[in-house]
Amino acid sequence: MRQTLRKTVIAVCQRKIQQKGDNVGLSFYAFFANKNDQPELLMEAATWWIQTHQLDHFEKAVKIMALVKDGK
């Protein structure tokens, strides 16, 4: 996962956790605007989420942030 996407994922996870608590769940769509203006980046996130880590549609933000911070 490219560094810019890592930074976005961490920032979004931190914001959602701050707003809604440690139990908040997200999908990979949470890291993008409602427009498909970055299809390559969206596919990179989807591949990381679905193929690489075989995550469910919604996962806890703390889990996602830990995976990204660990470089996985």
Protein Blocks (a to p, Z undefined) as FASTA:
>chain_A
ZZklmmmmmmmmmmmmmmnojkbccdfklmpcfbdfblmlmmmmmmmmmmmnopafbdcf
klmmmmmmnoZZ
